[in-house]
């Protein structure tokens, strides 16, 4: 890449407003050059609204020599295929979470990116924020001692009846939309393969879980509980990490966004009566994520981060439990 990163958007999804257009205000080395959609009229209207110079189909985006990287924000079920196609076309990829339920696909994506000398990033934006990163590094460094219990909760009310997150064939549901954040937090804390996974859930008519609770037990005796909901009144986004030396509360951990926006929460890491880290710099986690993506490309990095396969394995195990009885615990 020489000069500014020329970015193509795989779809005019609502999340693109936060992840790209607002984030780009803080990241000078990015320009949006293309928007693709199966509905080209929709792509044209989006391009006109946001001042994107080119629009068309996904295949045209991939064929363009004027595009360095693709941002993929389609329904979850298409992430793996489209990431593979983009990497095969020589494009770096920033893909909305989760990439896939299939560990084999995650390995293929990582191998392909490394072979082609490209960057692939799965968009768990909260991890890119310095305040969150500092809190997690402190835990990994042993400030809590050996972890004994991890409790995560992320939920809100999804009201739109036709939303893509309500349908199984699009890989929707609470686990895939918000529960995947909790599972990613476990990988960020160095949690690997659990010895047991259990699941409790309530389903929507569309065949997906509107609420789920995942229990994970590890060989070192640590227990983790990940709760996810798209059907609860109010907003809930928090984690509590308990070790042999004490506990840390992570408030609004998955949305450490712009503090100046009154509609958005503010991340805080609390250890006892002290606030260790919080968002004070005015930049959103999406901004930090986009900057991290650009800097990785500029630095000549390649492949995906080391946790991409672990995340897919965890999602696969947990989704499998959701297909079984509501309160079952089996070795994975």
Secondary structure, DSSP 4 states (H G I P E B T S, - for coil): --SSEEEEES---THHIIIIIIGGGG-TTEEEEEEE-SSHHHHHHHHHHHT-SEEE-HHHHHH-TT--EEEE-S-GGGHHHHHHHHHHTT-EEEEESP--S-HHHHHHHHHHHHHHT-BEEEE-GGGGSHHHHHHHHHHHTTTT-SEEEEEEEEEEE---TT-GGG-GGGT-SHIIIIIHHHHHHHHHTT----SEEEEEEEE-TTSSEEEEEEEEE-TTS-EEEEEEESEEEEEEEEEEEEETTEEEEEETTT----TT-TTS---EEEETTEEEEE--SS--HHHHHHHHHHHHHHTT--B--TTHHHHHHHHHHHHHHHTS-TTEEEE-
